[in-house]
């Protein structure tokens, strides 16, 4: 009975939150459609990131899965990424179920699973942006936090957006931020941009509206280093002695060849 | 284990849905089942902006699993993985959750080794127990009681293909 009551309360709370955020004419008084200030701040963030020649970011990622019962379970994991534009990147993801390194030196891309001690290497395009496209389209590989590594990130994000507004001020990861909320047909997404002279993203939430249970994924950018100390061999992969080389199956299988 | 085998027919029946509904999450959890089953997130960088969404994965992921036996086997293993998530949901703390995941993975491996004569080309997400690493003509394989598995990355996931080296 107690559980039932609290469930009712949760539903009511959820409904209340929904009403207060979904209605375009709430206490914030934001207009419907795309608010220019929201777009401008997102573009400011994108331009700022694109102008950084080298940076390192530490993130905490979470993703929800929806069980058959409707129950949602969240999985967590940290990830780090170091980027040296235009053509170098290294990232490491250590989630509940996943431990993987991603190394790109401008010529080749390596994916390494330390637990299994297996790695695959392939020739890759010459810039970070092209490499991320290549990895996603040809290898079906997703690099940690890669949605923020593209140079034209704001334009790409806004492409499908139908509305957006500035939610207001917030403190994320200990710093003052401005919260932005956008909608597209299938997704709602929010970005928290650091206030002041360094408009880096601090948090990103994506809600899949067309998936049952509307699961979310979230990236919390705990720390940004815009002048990271990068060693000469930071972006080159040297296989550990007992590691074994394997293939990217999408490059070697028949289906990849036929594409 | 019993539950796993009981659910096999369901897994096979739902084969048609696997290609359509299996999704890959950014952190590499793969849950497969019928249309009502566990759903991850159809998420790739900027997919929410409509950039090349899900095209590759859907086209290629179960390409290698061509025969019923192979698919049933892979489905059983995946189903065990799904059970792991449910066990994790039920588990009250992290260590219990890990133990549950480990036992479900073991069940998946057992399911694989129980399935006799896997066709060459079958893809499975786990190796059965007691495999040894071996190199044949410069390619890495795992020899599991005389059955050779070739590991490879399928997207961010490591999978094992039953092979004839």
Boltz contact constraints between the chains, C-beta under 6 A:
constraints:
  - contact:
      token1: [A, 63]
      token2: [B, 25]
      max_distance: 6.0
  - contact:
      token1: [A, 63]
      token2: [B, 27]
      max_distance: 6.0
  - contact:
      token1: [A, 65]
      token2: [B, 38]
      max_distance: 6.0
  - contact:
      token1: [A, 65]
      token2: [B, 40]
      max_distance: 6.0
  - contact:
      token1: [A, 66]
      token2: [B, 39]
      max_distance: 6.0
  - contact:
      token1: [A, 67]
      token2: [B, 38]
      max_distance: 6.0
  - contact:
      token1: [A, 68]
      token2: [B, 36]
      max_distance: 6.0
  - contact:
      token1: [A, 68]
      token2: [B, 37]
      max_distance: 6.0
  - contact:
      token1: [A, 71]
      token2: [B, 89]
      max_distance: 6.0
  - contact:
      token1: [A, 73]
      token2: [B, 89]
      max_distance: 6.0
  - contact:
      token1: [A, 77]
      token2: [B, 27]
      max_distance: 6.0
  - contact:
      token1: [A, 95]
      token2: [B, 27]
      max_distance: 6.0
  - contact:
      token1: [A, 97]
      token2: [B, 29]
      max_distance: 6.0
  - contact:
      token1: [A, 98]
      token2: [B, 27]
      max_distance: 6.0
  - contact:
      token1: [A, 98]
      token2: [B, 28]
      max_distance: 6.0
  - contact:
      token1: [A, 111]
      token2: [B, 153]
      max_distance: 6.0
  - contact:
      token1: [A, 113]
      token2: [B, 158]
      max_distance: 6.0
  - contact:
      token1: [A, 116]
      token2: [B, 158]
      max_distance: 6.0
  - contact:
      token1: [A, 118]
      token2: [B, 151]
      max_distance: 6.0
  - contact:
      token1: [A, 118]
      token2: [B, 158]
      max_distance: 6.0
  - contact:
      token1: [A, 120]
      token2: [B, 153]
      max_distance: 6.0
  - contact:
      token1: [A, 136]
      token2: [B, 44]
      max_distance: 6.0
  - contact:
      token1: [A, 137]
      token2: [B, 52]
      max_distance: 6.0
  - contact:
      token1: [A, 140]
      token2: [B, 56]
      max_distance: 6.0
  - contact:
      token1: [A, 140]
      token2: [B, 57]
      max_distance: 6.0
  - contact:
      token1: [A, 140]
      token2: [B, 155]
      max_distance: 6.0
  - contact:
      token1: [A, 141]
      token2: [B, 155]
      max_distance: 6.0
  - contact:
      token1: [A, 141]
      token2: [B, 156]
      max_distance: 6.0
  - contact:
      token1: [A, 142]
      token2: [B, 26]
      max_distance: 6.0
  - contact:
      token1: [A, 142]
      token2: [B, 44]
      max_distance: 6.0
  - contact:
      token1: [A, 146]
      token2: [B, 45]
      max_distance: 6.0
  - contact:
      token1: [A, 147]
      token2: [B, 45]
      max_distance: 6.0
  - contact:
      token1: [A, 147]
      token2: [B, 46]
      max_distance: 6.0
  - contact:
      token1: [A, 156]
      token2: [B, 46]
      max_distance: 6.0
  - contact:
      token1: [A, 156]
      token2: [B, 49]
      max_distance: 6.0
  - contact:
      token1: [A, 157]
      token2: [B, 49]
      max_distance: 6.0
  - contact:
      token1: [A, 159]
      token2: [B, 49]
      max_distance: 6.0
  - contact:
      token1: [A, 160]
      token2: [B, 49]
      max_distance: 6.0
  - contact:
      token1: [A, 160]
      token2: [B, 50]
      max_distance: 6.0
  - contact:
      token1: [A, 187]
      token2: [B, 48]
      max_distance: 6.0
  - contact:
      token1: [A, 189]
      token2: [B, 48]
      max_distance: 6.0
  - contact:
      token1: [A, 206]
      token2: [B, 48]
      max_distance: 6.0
  - contact:
      token1: [A, 208]
      token2: [B, 41]
      max_distance: 6.0
  - contact:
      token1: [A, 211]
      token2: [B, 39]
      max_distance: 6.0
  - contact:
      token1: [A, 212]
      token2: [B, 39]
      max_distance: 6.0
  - contact:
      token1: [A, 215]
      token2: [B, 41]
      max_distance: 6.0
  - contact:
      token1: [A, 217]
      token2: [B, 41]
      max_distance: 6.0
  - contact:
      token1: [A, 217]
      token2: [B, 43]
      max_distance: 6.0
  - contact:
      token1: [A, 244]
      token2: [B, 140]
      max_distance: 6.0
  - contact:
      token1: [A, 246]
      token2: [B, 151]
      max_distance: 6.0
  - contact:
      token1: [A, 246]
      token2: [B, 152]
      max_distance: 6.0
  - contact:
      token1: [A, 247]
      token2: [B, 152]
      max_distance: 6.0
  - contact:
      token1: [A, 248]
      token2: [B, 153]
      max_distance: 6.0
  - contact:
      token1: [A, 249]
      token2: [B, 152]
      max_distance: 6.0
  - contact:
      token1: [A, 249]
      token2: [B, 154]
      max_distance: 6.0
  - contact:
      token1: [A, 250]
      token2: [B, 60]
      max_distance: 6.0
  - contact:
      token1: [A, 255]
      token2: [B, 60]
      max_distance: 6.0
  - contact:
      token1: [A, 255]
      token2: [B, 63]
      max_distance: 6.0
